[in-house]
Amino acid sequence: MQTRTLCKDGPTLTTVGFGAWAIGGPWKFGWGPVDDGESTDAIRAALDRGVNWIDTAAVYGFGHSEKIVGEAIKGRRDEVFVATKCGLLKGEDGSSVRTLRPESIRKEVDASLERLGVEVIDLYQCHWPDPDTPVEETWGAMADLVKAGKVRYIGVSNFDVALLERIVPIHPVASLQPPYSMVRRDIEADLLPFCREHGIGIVVYSPMQSGLLSGKFDPERLAPDDWRRGAQWFQPQNLERNLAIVERLRPIADRNGKTVGQLAIAWVLREPAITSAIVGARRPEQVQENVVAADWQLVPEDRAEIEAILGV
Ligand SMILES: NC(=O)c1ccc[n+]([C@@H]2O[C@H](COP(=O)([O-])OP(=O)(O)OC[C@H]3O[C@@H](n4cnc5c(N)ncnc54)[C@H](OP(=O)(O)O)[C@@H]3O)[C@@H](O)[C@H]2O)c1
């Protein structure tokens, strides 16, 4: 499977990583019921196919996803680069509350290490900015975790350029984790060039726009408590527009003997500054399909036709 280097002198990651949000089970932003055995099988299927890294977060099922990841990688620790995130705590209404206060991060990291069953977290990321804590204090605390040997690299998610500029001088930023897909391209304007210039790896999330671009999305199949029912992307007008795009993309996928989901993943990887696409899956069959995209390099004619469809 194709690999790319995360950051200057950083680790080598496969261009598809396993995204462990959906396997977190039911919570306010859960994806409906999950079968933990199937989730474990999905992770192991990914490792069997050569995927060498997993992205999870403490907030996914409030620890559940991390526990399942820990279970799945038992005995295989040396095959996998484990990334997790801090900064979202359980709120009173079962939702999440942002905090990147240093003392909170110090508590969170120990809990994540325990749930994952590892001695060190390979990549520890701030999940969302916390407007109530100076980011310099947050980043200083994250850097201390590297010095303490609890984490190897530190990164951020959902940060803008202004925040990145403030933390870059304090400690190297290994990675940014932003959203990126055919229908969500705002990082191209400033984040992508900034990261390229500063040698910051980019691991993009939701490359299939949380399943919308899989080519098989059916809103009728969503569980009553699937977060997507309430999300903007999945409301009728957006849904209709994006599913129409999927149908226009389908002939390109078909003539390559691939699925639209694979096309969506390969498309984000056409940009060399992107280290890897974090692809969510709940079942081994989904993993088997998705990993194929890691080795698919879109030819210029297909890329041009996709741009025309996307209206760029
Ligand atoms: N940092 C952040 O704020 C943030 C935010 C979002 C995501 N992430 C990370 O990025 C990862 C990926 O994002 P994502 O899960 O939102 O979106 P995604 O990778 O675009 O889509 C994943 C979803 O698509 C469906 N799917 C996967 N493979 C499929 C296949 N072969 N055929 C049909 N459907 C398939 C599955 O849901 P169904 O089968 O239920 O449709 C799966 O859960 C997450 O797991 C998480 O690690 C991070």
The ligand as an ORCA input file, in Angstrom:
! r2SCAN-3c Opt
* xyz 0 1
  N     -11.221     15.578     13.851
  C     -12.509     15.629     13.660
  O     -13.200     16.578     14.090
  C     -13.153     14.526     12.878
  C     -14.450     14.675     12.360
  C     -14.968     13.654     11.590
  C     -14.222     12.499     11.358
  N     -12.976     12.369     11.904
  C     -12.147     11.142     11.675
  O     -12.188     10.775     10.313
  C     -12.733      9.447     10.186
  C     -13.497      9.338      8.894
  O     -14.549     10.273      8.814
  P     -16.072      9.837      8.731
  O     -16.214      8.532      9.420
  O     -16.887     11.003      9.115
  O     -16.346      9.721      7.178
  P     -15.983      8.888      5.899
  O     -14.721      8.167      6.046
  O     -16.157      9.850      4.802
  O     -17.208      7.863      5.866
  C     -17.242      6.740      6.716
  C     -18.625      6.115      6.710
  O     -19.026      5.790      5.386
  C     -19.665      4.533      5.360
  N     -18.811      3.644      4.565
  C     -17.503      3.337      4.766
  N     -17.058      2.496      3.839
  C     -18.083      2.262      3.025
  C     -18.224      1.462      1.887
  N     -17.209      0.756      1.397
  N     -19.440      1.433      1.263
  C     -20.463      2.156      1.749
  N     -20.391      2.940      2.840
  C     -19.203      2.978      3.472
  C     -19.755      4.044      6.791
  O     -20.990      4.472      7.375
  P     -22.401      3.713      7.118
  O     -22.063      2.326      6.683
  O     -23.081      3.808      8.395
  O     -23.056      4.565      6.050
  C     -18.622      4.796      7.450
  O     -18.814      4.964      8.827
  C     -13.545      9.265     11.480
  O     -13.765      7.901     11.785
  C     -12.642      9.953     12.478
  O     -11.553      9.126     12.820
  C     -12.438     13.373     12.636
*
